[in-house]
Amino acid sequence: MAKQMWGGRFKKEMHPALKCFSYSLETDKELFDAEIRVNEAYAKMLGRVGLITVAESKSILTGLKAVAKAFQDQDLATYADRYEDVHTLIQMELEKKAGAVAKKIHTGRSRNDLVITSTRIYLREKIAVIWHEVKVLQKALVNAAEKAGDILIPGMTHLRKAQPVLLAHHLLAYVEMLAEDNARLADSMKRVNILPLGSAALAGSALPLNQKFLAKELGFSGIAKNSMAAVSDRGSLAEFLSVLSILWAHLSRLSEDFILWNSEAFGYVELDDAFATGSSLMPQKKNPDVFELVRGRAGVIFGYLQAILTVQKGLPLSYNRDLQEDKPGVFDAVKKTATALELLALAVGSATWHKKAILRSLDDDSLFATDILEYLVRKKVPFSEAHQLVGATVRSAIESEKRLREWTVQEWQKFSPKFGADIHDLFDAKESVRGKKTIGSTHPARVKQSIAEWKKVL
């Protein structure tokens, strides 16, 4: 017979179909370790406030250690047909280990405040793991940027060539984005690290529970100020998935860049064999599956955010069983995120660059149109007028099928007398990036400084 933590009110057993539909151990088994910690702190607290004796508290703690040890290497999903959820499994197994005294562990609390407390502990730990993995990816990108050295690529807008930039500068753009992602993760911890325990089912408890002790024992920085909000709101989980969604948007964009660079149309990058796959039909294929899977799974993470928002949007206060659906997406998002970050760091770190292909891509006069524009501006031509002039030269070059760099000074001066012999010096990608002056630009000195700063920070 399946075990549960309620039933006195009922004459009939739960229908097997409802059990299958509502039991959640297969999902909330992820909370096992966190819940053991919560129970240990709770047993200590009950003993301190006199709701149980010190001896009873010690017996429960001994029993909890035995339960934790017994299930340490087991797949709890195999118990899914026997126990309603992870709370029930621990409660019933504790009763086997510690005897009747174990029934006192649930004194003054509900599964409502217990589950969200365990979830917050789980989330707190996983935020730290993901934060670390983001740092690892940042390091891989910084190292890749340093190895790229003075390699230049066409920077793009609208997927069309725009201006020359250092490859390192492009890679460091993602380091900056990931830094913001980690800042958001760290900030979300403020909302996560609040203790809900003591809120009971919704109204709090009439028993003398010492929440300050629990908060200190479990490492929470504060205590929930409203019991109804504490047990029924999942804003912190939605915020976490929101932060992960932004992170995954960045991971997807990084992946798309590598997918494009790896294509024959670009040919910039060669992926290590360990991070590519082949085709079951076409022997020549070497596919960037790591990056494609990241790009695809970003949509899954976005879906989890939408799901948790939709689950909550129409719920009246306080707790409703709908909230059981808050955890599957969070647990899967955590696993997918940690794995993706690890793989991306390895794939980026092992990639090599095809310098000849990259050099060929720079052989395009249109890349220097902005340099020509700024050349005229420095010669006191009004910006909008200079913009029109350069646009006209580009159109003329396309129509005449003659490259701009091949024009004579006289041909240039047909468009403006401001053009001189020095116009030919502009068709140099290295000089183009060296000409940048602004903070955060692709100037080699600034990029080198940025790499040094990131290496120090990371």
C-alpha positions as a Markdown table, in Angstrom:
| # | Residue | x | y | z |
|---|---|---|---|---|
| 1 | Met | 0.0 | 0.0 | 0.0 |
| 2 | Ala | 1.3 | 3.5 | -0.9 |
| 3 | Lys | 2.3 | 5.6 | 2.1 |
| 4 | Gln | 0.9 | 9.1 | 2.7 |
| 5 | Met | 0.9 | 11.8 | 5.4 |
| 6 | Trp | -2.8 | 12.3 | 5.6 |
| 7 | Gly | -6.0 | 10.2 | 5.4 |
| 8 | Gly | -8.0 | 10.3 | 8.7 |
| 9 | Arg | -10.7 | 12.3 | 7.1 |
| 10 | Phe | -11.2 | 9.8 | 4.3 |
| 11 | Lys | -13.1 | 6.5 | 4.2 |
| 12 | Lys | -11.8 | 5.4 | 0.8 |
| 13 | Glu | -8.3 | 4.9 | -0.6 |
| 14 | Met | -7.2 | 7.2 | -3.4 |
| 15 | His | -8.1 | 5.9 | -6.8 |
| 16 | Pro | -5.0 | 4.4 | -8.5 |
| 17 | Ala | -5.4 | 6.7 | -11.5 |
| 18 | Leu | -5.3 | 9.7 | -9.2 |
| 19 | Lys | -2.3 | 8.4 | -7.5 |
| 20 | Cys | -0.5 | 8.0 | -10.8 |
| 21 | Phe | -1.6 | 11.5 | -11.8 |
| 22 | Ser | -0.7 | 13.3 | -8.5 |
| 23 | Tyr | 2.2 | 11.5 | -6.9 |
| 24 | Ser | 5.4 | 13.5 | -7.4 |
| 25 | Leu | 8.3 | 11.6 | -5.9 |
| 26 | Glu | 9.8 | 11.0 | -9.4 |
| 27 | Thr | 10.2 | 14.7 | -9.7 |
| 28 | Asp | 10.7 | 16.1 | -6.2 |
| 29 | Lys | 13.3 | 13.4 | -5.4 |
| 30 | Glu | 15.7 | 16.2 | -6.3 |
| 31 | Leu | 14.9 | 17.8 | -2.9 |
| 32 | Phe | 15.9 | 14.8 | -0.9 |
| 33 | Asp | 19.2 | 16.2 | 0.4 |
| 34 | Ala | 17.8 | 19.7 | 1.1 |
| 35 | Glu | 14.8 | 18.2 | 2.9 |
| 36 | Ile | 17.1 | 16.1 | 5.2 |
| 37 | Arg | 18.9 | 19.3 | 6.1 |
| 38 | Val | 15.6 | 21.1 | 6.8 |
| 39 | Asn | 14.4 | 18.2 | 9.0 |
| 40 | Glu | 17.7 | 18.1 | 10.9 |
| 41 | Ala | 17.4 | 21.8 | 11.7 |
| 42 | Tyr | 13.7 | 21.4 | 12.6 |
| 43 | Ala | 14.4 | 18.6 | 15.0 |
| 44 | Lys | 17.1 | 20.7 | 16.7 |
| 45 | Met | 14.7 | 23.6 | 17.0 |
| 46 | Leu | 11.8 | 21.5 | 18.4 |
| 47 | Gly | 14.2 | 20.3 | 21.1 |
| 48 | Arg | 15.4 | 23.8 | 21.9 |
| 49 | Val | 11.9 | 25.2 | 22.3 |
| 50 | Gly | 10.7 | 22.2 | 24.4 |
| 51 | Leu | 8.1 | 20.9 | 21.9 |
| 52 | Ile | 10.0 | 17.6 | 22.1 |
| 53 | Thr | 12.6 | 16.5 | 24.6 |
| 54 | Val | 16.3 | 16.8 | 23.9 |
| 55 | Ala | 16.5 | 13.0 | 23.9 |
| 56 | Glu | 13.7 | 12.8 | 21.3 |
| 57 | Ser | 15.5 | 15.4 | 19.2 |
| 58 | Lys | 18.7 | 13.3 | 19.3 |
| 59 | Ser | 16.8 | 10.2 | 18.3 |
| 60 | Ile | 15.2 | 12.0 | 15.3 |
| 61 | Leu | 18.6 | 13.3 | 14.2 |
| 62 | Thr | 20.1 | 9.8 | 14.4 |
| 63 | Gly | 17.2 | 8.5 | 12.4 |
| 64 | Leu | 17.6 | 11.2 | 9.8 |
| 65 | Lys | 21.3 | 10.3 | 9.4 |
| 66 | Ala | 20.3 | 6.7 | 8.9 |
| 67 | Val | 17.7 | 7.6 | 6.3 |
| 68 | Ala | 20.2 | 9.8 | 4.4 |
| 69 | Lys | 22.7 | 7.0 | 4.4 |
| 70 | Ala | 20.2 | 4.3 | 3.3 |
| 71 | Phe | 19.1 | 6.3 | 0.3 |
| 72 | Gln | 22.5 | 7.9 | -0.6 |
| 73 | Asp | 23.1 | 5.9 | -3.8 |
| 74 | Gln | 19.6 | 4.9 | -4.6 |
| 75 | Asp | 17.3 | 6.1 | -7.4 |
| 76 | Leu | 14.3 | 7.4 | -5.4 |
| 77 | Ala | 12.2 | 7.1 | -8.5 |
| 78 | Thr | 11.9 | 3.4 | -7.9 |
| 79 | Tyr | 9.8 | 4.2 | -4.8 |
| 80 | Ala | 7.4 | 6.4 | -6.8 |
| 81 | Asp | 4.5 | 4.0 | -6.5 |
| 82 | Arg | 5.0 | 3.6 | -2.7 |
| 83 | Tyr | 5.3 | 7.2 | -1.5 |
| 84 | Glu | 3.3 | 10.2 | -2.5 |
| 85 | Asp | 6.3 | 12.6 | -2.5 |
| 86 | Val | 9.8 | 13.1 | -1.1 |
| 87 | His | 8.4 | 14.4 | 2.2 |
| 88 | Thr | 6.3 | 11.3 | 2.7 |
| 89 | Leu | 9.3 | 9.0 | 1.9 |
| 90 | Ile | 11.5 | 10.7 | 4.5 |
| 91 | Gln | 8.7 | 10.8 | 7.1 |
| 92 | Met | 7.9 | 7.1 | 6.7 |
| 93 | Glu | 11.4 | 5.9 | 6.5 |
| 94 | Leu | 12.3 | 8.0 | 9.5 |
| 95 | Glu | 9.6 | 6.2 | 11.5 |
| 96 | Lys | 11.2 | 2.9 | 10.6 |
| 97 | Lys | 14.6 | 4.1 | 11.8 |
| 98 | Ala | 13.6 | 6.2 | 14.9 |
| 99 | Gly | 10.3 | 4.7 | 15.9 |
| 100 | Ala | 7.2 | 6.5 | 17.0 |
| 101 | Val | 9.1 | 9.6 | 18.0 |
| 102 | Ala | 9.6 | 10.4 | 14.3 |
| 103 | Lys | 5.9 | 11.3 | 14.1 |
| 104 | Lys | 6.8 | 14.5 | 16.1 |
| 105 | Ile | 9.1 | 15.9 | 13.4 |
| 106 | His | 6.1 | 17.4 | 11.5 |
| 107 | Thr | 5.0 | 19.3 | 14.6 |
| 108 | Gly | 3.8 | 22.9 | 13.7 |
| 109 | Arg | 4.5 | 22.7 | 10.0 |
| 110 | Ser | 2.8 | 21.8 | 6.7 |
| 111 | Arg | 4.1 | 20.3 | 3.5 |
| 112 | Asn | 3.3 | 23.8 | 2.1 |
| 113 | Asp | 6.0 | 25.6 | 4.0 |
| 114 | Leu | 8.3 | 22.5 | 4.0 |
| 115 | Val | 8.4 | 22.1 | 0.2 |
| 116 | Ile | 9.1 | 25.7 | -0.5 |
| 117 | Thr | 11.9 | 25.8 | 2.1 |
| 118 | Ser | 13.5 | 22.7 | 0.6 |
| 119 | Thr | 13.1 | 24.2 | -2.8 |
| 120 | Arg | 14.8 | 27.4 | -1.8 |
| 121 | Ile | 17.7 | 25.6 | -0.3 |
| 122 | Tyr | 18.0 | 23.5 | -3.5 |
| 123 | Leu | 17.8 | 26.7 | -5.6 |
| 124 | Arg | 20.3 | 28.5 | -3.5 |
| 125 | Glu | 22.8 | 25.7 | -4.1 |
| 126 | Lys | 22.1 | 25.4 | -7.8 |
| 127 | Ile | 22.5 | 29.2 | -8.3 |
| 128 | Ala | 26.0 | 28.9 | -6.9 |
| 129 | Val | 26.8 | 25.9 | -9.2 |
| 130 | Ile | 25.5 | 27.8 | -12.3 |
| 131 | Trp | 27.3 | 30.9 | -11.3 |
| 132 | His | 30.6 | 28.9 | -11.2 |
| 133 | Glu | 29.9 | 27.3 | -14.6 |
| 134 | Val | 29.3 | 30.7 | -16.1 |
| 135 | Lys | 32.7 | 31.7 | -14.9 |
| 136 | Val | 34.3 | 28.7 | -16.5 |
| 137 | Leu | 32.7 | 29.6 | -19.8 |
| 138 | Gln | 33.9 | 33.1 | -19.4 |
| 139 | Lys | 37.5 | 31.9 | -18.8 |
| 140 | Ala | 37.3 | 29.7 | -21.9 |
| 141 | Leu | 36.1 | 32.7 | -24.0 |
| 142 | Val | 38.9 | 35.0 | -22.6 |
| 143 | Asn | 41.5 | 32.3 | -23.3 |
| 144 | Ala | 40.1 | 32.0 | -26.8 |
| 145 | Ala | 40.3 | 35.7 | -27.2 |
| 146 | Glu | 43.9 | 35.8 | -26.1 |
| 147 | Lys | 44.8 | 33.0 | -28.5 |
| 148 | Ala | 43.0 | 34.8 | -31.3 |
| 149 | Gly | 45.6 | 37.6 | -30.9 |
| 150 | Asp | 45.4 | 40.0 | -33.8 |
| 151 | Ile | 43.0 | 38.0 | -36.0 |
| 152 | Leu | 40.5 | 40.3 | -37.6 |
| 153 | Ile | 37.1 | 39.4 | -38.9 |
| 154 | Pro | 34.3 | 41.3 | -40.6 |
| 155 | Gly | 32.0 | 42.6 | -37.9 |
| 156 | Met | 28.4 | 42.2 | -39.0 |
| 157 | Thr | 25.0 | 43.9 | -38.7 |
| 158 | His | 21.9 | 42.3 | -40.3 |
| 159 | Leu | 24.2 | 39.4 | -41.1 |
| 160 | Arg | 26.0 | 41.6 | -43.6 |
| 161 | Lys | 29.6 | 42.8 | -43.4 |
| 162 | Ala | 29.9 | 46.1 | -41.6 |
| 163 | Gln | 33.3 | 47.0 | -40.2 |
| 164 | Pro | 36.5 | 45.1 | -39.3 |
| 165 | Val | 36.8 | 44.0 | -35.7 |
| 166 | Leu | 39.2 | 41.9 | -33.7 |
| 167 | Leu | 37.9 | 38.3 | -33.3 |
| 168 | Ala | 39.0 | 38.7 | -29.7 |
| 169 | His | 36.7 | 41.7 | -29.4 |
| 170 | His | 33.8 | 39.6 | -30.7 |
| 171 | Leu | 34.5 | 36.8 | -28.2 |
| 172 | Leu | 34.8 | 39.2 | -25.3 |
| 173 | Ala | 31.3 | 40.6 | -26.1 |
| 174 | Tyr | 29.9 | 37.3 | -24.7 |
| 175 | Val | 32.2 | 37.6 | -21.6 |
| 176 | Glu | 30.4 | 40.9 | -20.9 |
| 177 | Met | 27.0 | 39.4 | -21.5 |
| 178 | Leu | 27.7 | 36.5 | -19.2 |
| 179 | Ala | 29.0 | 38.9 | -16.5 |
| 180 | Glu | 25.6 | 40.5 | -16.5 |
| 181 | Asp | 23.9 | 37.1 | -16.3 |
| 182 | Asn | 26.0 | 36.2 | -13.2 |
| 183 | Ala | 25.1 | 39.6 | -11.7 |
| 184 | Arg | 21.4 | 38.8 | -12.2 |
| 185 | Leu | 21.9 | 35.3 | -10.7 |
| 186 | Ala | 23.6 | 36.8 | -7.6 |
| 187 | Asp | 20.9 | 39.4 | -7.3 |
| 188 | Ser | 18.2 | 36.8 | -7.5 |
| 189 | Met | 19.7 | 35.1 | -4.4 |
| 190 | Lys | 18.3 | 38.0 | -2.3 |
| 191 | Arg | 14.8 | 36.8 | -3.0 |
| 192 | Val | 15.6 | 33.1 | -2.8 |
| 193 | Asn | 17.4 | 33.2 | 0.5 |
| 194 | Ile | 14.3 | 34.0 | 2.7 |
| 195 | Leu | 13.0 | 31.3 | 5.1 |
| 196 | Pro | 9.4 | 30.3 | 4.6 |
| 197 | Leu | 9.4 | 27.6 | 7.4 |
| 198 | Gly | 7.0 | 28.5 | 10.2 |
| 199 | Ser | 4.4 | 29.8 | 7.8 |
| 200 | Ala | 2.7 | 26.3 | 8.1 |
| 201 | Ala | -0.2 | 25.8 | 5.7 |
| 202 | Leu | -1.0 | 29.5 | 5.3 |
| 203 | Ala | -1.6 | 31.3 | 8.6 |
| 204 | Gly | 1.5 | 30.6 | 10.6 |
| 205 | Ser | 1.6 | 28.5 | 13.8 |
| 206 | Ala | 0.4 | 28.9 | 17.3 |
| 207 | Leu | 3.3 | 26.8 | 18.6 |
| 208 | Pro | 6.5 | 28.5 | 19.8 |
| 209 | Leu | 8.6 | 27.8 | 16.7 |
| 210 | Asn | 12.0 | 29.5 | 16.7 |
| 211 | Gln | 12.3 | 30.8 | 13.1 |
| 212 | Lys | 15.4 | 32.8 | 13.9 |
| 213 | Phe | 17.2 | 29.7 | 14.9 |
| 214 | Leu | 16.0 | 27.9 | 11.8 |
| 215 | Ala | 17.1 | 30.8 | 9.5 |
| 216 | Lys | 20.6 | 30.7 | 11.1 |
| 217 | Glu | 20.9 | 27.0 | 11.1 |
| 218 | Leu | 19.9 | 26.7 | 7.4 |
| 219 | Gly | 21.8 | 29.8 | 6.2 |
| 220 | Phe | 18.9 | 32.0 | 5.3 |
| 221 | Ser | 19.4 | 35.7 | 5.4 |
| 222 | Gly | 15.9 | 36.6 | 6.4 |
| 223 | Ile | 12.4 | 35.3 | 7.4 |
| 224 | Ala | 9.3 | 35.6 | 5.3 |
| 225 | Lys | 7.1 | 38.5 | 6.5 |
| 226 | Asn | 3.8 | 37.1 | 5.3 |
| 227 | Ser | 2.9 | 33.5 | 5.7 |
| 228 | Met | 0.4 | 33.4 | 2.8 |
| 229 | Ala | 2.9 | 34.9 | 0.3 |
| 230 | Ala | 5.6 | 32.5 | 1.7 |
| 231 | Val | 3.7 | 29.3 | 0.9 |
| 232 | Ser | 1.9 | 30.3 | -2.3 |
| 233 | Asp | 4.1 | 32.7 | -4.3 |
| 234 | Arg | 6.7 | 31.2 | -6.7 |
| 235 | Gly | 8.1 | 34.6 | -7.8 |
| 236 | Ser | 11.6 | 33.6 | -6.8 |
| 237 | Leu | 11.4 | 30.5 | -9.1 |
| 238 | Ala | 10.0 | 32.5 | -11.9 |
| 239 | Glu | 12.8 | 35.0 | -11.5 |
| 240 | Phe | 15.4 | 32.3 | -11.5 |
| 241 | Leu | 13.9 | 30.9 | -14.8 |
| 242 | Ser | 13.8 | 34.4 | -16.2 |
| 243 | Val | 17.5 | 34.9 | -15.4 |
| 244 | Leu | 18.3 | 31.5 | -17.0 |
| 245 | Ser | 16.2 | 32.4 | -20.0 |
| 246 | Ile | 18.3 | 35.6 | -20.6 |
| 247 | Leu | 21.5 | 33.5 | -20.0 |
| 248 | Trp | 20.3 | 30.9 | -22.6 |
| 249 | Ala | 19.5 | 33.7 | -25.1 |
| 250 | His | 23.2 | 34.6 | -24.8 |
| 251 | Leu | 24.3 | 31.0 | -25.1 |
| 252 | Ser | 22.1 | 30.6 | -28.1 |
| 253 | Arg | 23.5 | 33.7 | -29.8 |
| 254 | Leu | 27.1 | 32.5 | -29.1 |
| 255 | Ser | 26.1 | 29.1 | -30.5 |
| 256 | Glu | 24.7 | 30.7 | -33.7 |
| 257 | Asp | 27.9 | 32.6 | -34.3 |
| 258 | Phe | 29.9 | 29.4 | -34.1 |
| 259 | Ile | 27.4 | 27.6 | -36.3 |
| 260 | Leu | 27.8 | 30.3 | -38.9 |
| 261 | Trp | 31.6 | 30.5 | -38.6 |
| 262 | Asn | 31.8 | 26.7 | -38.9 |
| 263 | Ser | 29.7 | 26.7 | -42.2 |
| 264 | Glu | 31.4 | 26.5 | -45.6 |
| 265 | Ala | 30.0 | 30.0 | -46.3 |
| 266 | Phe | 32.3 | 31.4 | -43.6 |
| 267 | Gly | 34.9 | 28.7 | -42.9 |
| 268 | Tyr | 36.4 | 30.6 | -40.0 |
| 269 | Val | 36.5 | 27.9 | -37.3 |
| 270 | Glu | 37.3 | 24.2 | -37.0 |
| 271 | Leu | 35.6 | 22.3 | -34.2 |
| 272 | Asp | 37.5 | 19.6 | -32.3 |
| 273 | Asp | 36.3 | 16.2 | -33.3 |
| 274 | Ala | 35.2 | 15.5 | -29.7 |
| 275 | Phe | 32.6 | 18.2 | -30.0 |
| 276 | Ala | 31.1 | 17.5 | -33.4 |
| 277 | Thr | 29.2 | 14.6 | -34.9 |
| 278 | Gly | 28.8 | 13.0 | -38.3 |
| 279 | Ser | 26.0 | 11.9 | -40.6 |
| 280 | Ser | 24.6 | 8.4 | -40.9 |
| 281 | Leu | 24.3 | 8.9 | -44.6 |
| 282 | Met | 26.9 | 11.5 | -45.7 |
| 283 | Pro | 30.4 | 10.4 | -44.8 |
| 284 | Gln | 31.9 | 13.9 | -45.3 |
| 285 | Lys | 29.8 | 15.6 | -42.7 |
| 286 | Lys | 31.1 | 17.2 | -39.5 |
| 287 | Asn | 28.3 | 18.9 | -37.7 |
| 288 | Pro | 28.4 | 21.5 | -34.9 |
| 289 | Asp | 25.8 | 19.6 | -32.8 |
| 290 | Val | 26.9 | 21.0 | -29.4 |
| 291 | Phe | 26.0 | 24.5 | -30.6 |
| 292 | Glu | 22.8 | 23.4 | -32.4 |
| 293 | Leu | 21.6 | 21.6 | -29.3 |
| 294 | Val | 22.2 | 24.7 | -27.2 |
| 295 | Arg | 20.4 | 26.8 | -29.7 |
| 296 | Gly | 17.5 | 24.4 | -29.7 |
| 297 | Arg | 17.3 | 23.9 | -25.9 |
| 298 | Ala | 17.1 | 27.6 | -25.3 |
| 299 | Gly | 13.5 | 27.3 | -26.5 |
| 300 | Val | 12.8 | 24.6 | -23.9 |
| 301 | Ile | 14.1 | 26.9 | -21.1 |
| 302 | Phe | 11.9 | 29.8 | -22.4 |
| 303 | Gly | 9.0 | 27.4 | -22.3 |
| 304 | Tyr | 9.6 | 26.6 | -18.6 |
| 305 | Leu | 9.5 | 30.3 | -17.7 |
| 306 | Gln | 6.2 | 30.7 | -19.6 |
| 307 | Ala | 4.9 | 27.6 | -17.9 |
| 308 | Ile | 5.6 | 28.7 | -14.3 |
| 309 | Leu | 4.1 | 32.2 | -15.0 |
| 310 | Thr | 1.0 | 30.6 | -16.5 |
| 311 | Val | 0.6 | 28.2 | -13.6 |
| 312 | Gln | 0.6 | 31.1 | -11.1 |
| 313 | Lys | -1.3 | 33.7 | -13.0 |
| 314 | Gly | -4.9 | 32.8 | -11.9 |
| 315 | Leu | -4.3 | 31.2 | -8.5 |
| 316 | Pro | -6.3 | 32.6 | -5.5 |
| 317 | Leu | -4.4 | 32.8 | -2.3 |
| 318 | Ser | -3.2 | 30.7 | -0.7 |
| 319 | Tyr | -1.6 | 27.4 | -1.6 |
| 320 | Asn | -3.1 | 25.4 | -4.5 |
| 321 | Arg | -2.0 | 22.0 | -5.8 |
| 322 | Asp | -1.3 | 23.6 | -9.2 |
| 323 | Leu | 2.0 | 24.7 | -7.6 |
| 324 | Gln | 3.3 | 21.1 | -7.7 |
| 325 | Glu | 4.0 | 22.0 | -11.4 |
| 326 | Asp | 6.6 | 24.6 | -10.3 |
| 327 | Lys | 9.5 | 22.2 | -9.9 |
| 328 | Pro | 9.8 | 20.0 | -13.0 |
| 329 | Gly | 10.9 | 22.9 | -15.2 |
| 330 | Val | 13.2 | 24.3 | -12.6 |
| 331 | Phe | 15.0 | 21.0 | -12.0 |
| 332 | Asp | 15.4 | 20.3 | -15.7 |
| 333 | Ala | 16.5 | 23.8 | -16.5 |
| 334 | Val | 19.2 | 23.5 | -13.8 |
| 335 | Lys | 20.5 | 20.3 | -15.3 |
| 336 | Lys | 20.4 | 21.5 | -18.9 |
| 337 | Thr | 22.1 | 24.8 | -18.0 |
| 338 | Ala | 25.0 | 23.3 | -16.0 |
| 339 | Thr | 25.7 | 20.8 | -18.8 |
| 340 | Ala | 25.4 | 23.3 | -21.6 |
| 341 | Leu | 27.8 | 25.7 | -19.9 |
| 342 | Glu | 30.3 | 22.9 | -19.3 |
| 343 | Leu | 30.2 | 21.7 | -22.9 |
| 344 | Leu | 30.3 | 25.2 | -24.4 |
| 345 | Ala | 33.5 | 26.0 | -22.4 |
| 346 | Leu | 35.1 | 22.8 | -23.7 |
| 347 | Ala | 34.0 | 23.3 | -27.3 |
| 348 | Val | 35.0 | 27.0 | -27.5 |
| 349 | Gly | 38.3 | 26.2 | -25.8 |
| 350 | Ser | 39.2 | 23.5 | -28.3 |
| 351 | Ala | 38.2 | 25.3 | -31.5 |
| 352 | Thr | 40.9 | 26.4 | -34.0 |
| 353 | Trp | 40.7 | 29.3 | -36.5 |
| 354 | His | 41.2 | 29.2 | -40.3 |
| 355 | Lys | 43.2 | 32.4 | -40.8 |
| 356 | Lys | 43.3 | 32.2 | -44.6 |
| 357 | Ala | 39.5 | 32.0 | -44.8 |
| 358 | Ile | 39.1 | 34.8 | -42.4 |
| 359 | Leu | 41.7 | 36.9 | -44.4 |
| 360 | Arg | 39.7 | 36.3 | -47.6 |
| 361 | Ser | 36.5 | 37.5 | -45.9 |
| 362 | Leu | 38.2 | 40.9 | -45.2 |
| 363 | Asp | 39.0 | 41.5 | -48.8 |
| 364 | Asp | 35.9 | 43.7 | -49.2 |
| 365 | Asp | 36.1 | 47.4 | -49.7 |
| 366 | Ser | 32.6 | 48.0 | -48.3 |
| 367 | Leu | 34.1 | 47.2 | -44.8 |
| 368 | Phe | 35.9 | 50.5 | -44.9 |
| 369 | Ala | 32.9 | 52.7 | -45.8 |
| 370 | Thr | 32.6 | 54.0 | -42.3 |
| 371 | Asp | 36.3 | 54.8 | -42.2 |
| 372 | Ile | 35.9 | 56.8 | -45.3 |
| 373 | Leu | 32.9 | 58.6 | -43.8 |
| 374 | Glu | 34.9 | 59.5 | -40.7 |
| 375 | Tyr | 37.8 | 60.6 | -42.9 |
| 376 | Leu | 35.6 | 63.2 | -44.5 |
| 377 | Val | 34.2 | 64.3 | -41.1 |
| 378 | Arg | 37.7 | 64.9 | -39.9 |
| 379 | Lys | 38.1 | 67.1 | -42.9 |
| 380 | Lys | 35.1 | 69.2 | -41.7 |
| 381 | Val | 32.5 | 67.8 | -44.1 |
| 382 | Pro | 29.1 | 67.7 | -42.2 |
| 383 | Phe | 28.3 | 64.1 | -41.2 |
| 384 | Ser | 25.0 | 63.7 | -43.1 |
| 385 | Glu | 26.7 | 65.2 | -46.2 |
| 386 | Ala | 29.7 | 62.8 | -45.8 |
| 387 | His | 27.3 | 59.9 | -45.4 |
| 388 | Gln | 25.6 | 60.7 | -48.7 |
| 389 | Leu | 28.9 | 61.1 | -50.5 |
| 390 | Val | 30.3 | 57.7 | -49.3 |
| 391 | Gly | 27.0 | 56.0 | -50.2 |
| 392 | Ala | 27.3 | 57.4 | -53.7 |
| 393 | Thr | 30.9 | 56.2 | -54.0 |
| 394 | Val | 29.9 | 52.7 | -52.9 |
| 395 | Arg | 27.0 | 52.6 | -55.4 |
| 396 | Ser | 29.3 | 53.9 | -58.2 |
| 397 | Ala | 31.9 | 51.2 | -57.4 |
| 398 | Ile | 29.2 | 48.5 | -57.6 |
| 399 | Glu | 27.9 | 49.8 | -60.9 |
| 400 | Ser | 31.3 | 50.2 | -62.5 |
| 401 | Glu | 32.6 | 46.9 | -61.1 |
| 402 | Lys | 35.7 | 48.7 | -60.1 |
| 403 | Arg | 37.0 | 48.4 | -56.5 |
| 404 | Leu | 37.2 | 51.6 | -54.4 |
| 405 | Arg | 40.8 | 50.9 | -53.5 |
| 406 | Glu | 41.6 | 50.9 | -57.2 |
| 407 | Trp | 40.2 | 54.4 | -57.9 |
| 408 | Thr | 42.6 | 57.2 | -58.7 |
| 409 | Val | 42.6 | 60.4 | -56.6 |
| 410 | Gln | 40.9 | 62.1 | -59.5 |
| 411 | Glu | 38.1 | 59.6 | -59.5 |
| 412 | Trp | 37.6 | 60.2 | -55.8 |
| 413 | Gln | 37.6 | 63.9 | -56.2 |
| 414 | Lys | 34.7 | 63.7 | -58.6 |
| 415 | Phe | 32.7 | 63.1 | -55.5 |
| 416 | Ser | 34.5 | 65.7 | -53.2 |
| 417 | Pro | 37.6 | 67.8 | -53.4 |
| 418 | Lys | 38.3 | 66.7 | -49.8 |
| 419 | Phe | 39.5 | 63.4 | -51.0 |
| 420 | Gly | 43.3 | 63.2 | -51.2 |
| 421 | Ala | 46.0 | 60.6 | -51.9 |
| 422 | Asp | 45.8 | 59.5 | -48.2 |
| 423 | Ile | 42.4 | 57.9 | -49.0 |
| 424 | His | 44.2 | 54.8 | -50.1 |
| 425 | Asp | 45.6 | 54.3 | -46.6 |
| 426 | Leu | 42.1 | 53.5 | -45.3 |
| 427 | Phe | 41.8 | 50.1 | -47.0 |
| 428 | Asp | 43.6 | 48.3 | -44.3 |
| 429 | Ala | 41.7 | 46.4 | -41.6 |
| 430 | Lys | 44.5 | 46.7 | -39.1 |
| 431 | Glu | 44.5 | 50.4 | -39.5 |
| 432 | Ser | 40.8 | 50.5 | -39.2 |
| 433 | Val | 40.7 | 48.9 | -35.8 |
| 434 | Arg | 43.7 | 51.0 | -34.6 |
| 435 | Gly | 41.8 | 54.1 | -35.5 |
| 436 | Lys | 39.1 | 53.4 | -33.0 |
| 437 | Lys | 39.3 | 55.7 | -29.9 |
| 438 | Thr | 36.2 | 55.1 | -27.7 |
| 439 | Ile | 36.1 | 53.1 | -24.5 |
| 440 | Gly | 34.9 | 49.6 | -25.2 |
| 441 | Ser | 35.9 | 49.8 | -28.9 |
| 442 | Thr | 37.8 | 47.2 | -30.9 |
| 443 | His | 41.1 | 49.1 | -30.7 |
| 444 | Pro | 43.8 | 46.4 | -30.1 |
| 445 | Ala | 45.2 | 48.2 | -27.0 |
| 446 | Arg | 41.7 | 48.3 | -25.4 |
| 447 | Val | 41.0 | 44.7 | -26.3 |
| 448 | Lys | 44.3 | 43.7 | -24.8 |
| 449 | Gln | 43.6 | 45.6 | -21.7 |
| 450 | Ser | 40.1 | 44.0 | -21.5 |
| 451 | Ile | 41.6 | 40.5 | -21.7 |
| 452 | Ala | 44.1 | 41.4 | -18.9 |
| 453 | Glu | 41.3 | 42.7 | -16.7 |
| 454 | Trp | 39.1 | 39.7 | -17.3 |
| 455 | Lys | 41.9 | 37.3 | -16.5 |
| 456 | Lys | 42.5 | 39.1 | -13.3 |
| 457 | Val | 38.8 | 39.2 | -12.4 |
| 458 | Leu | 38.2 | 35.5 | -13.3 |
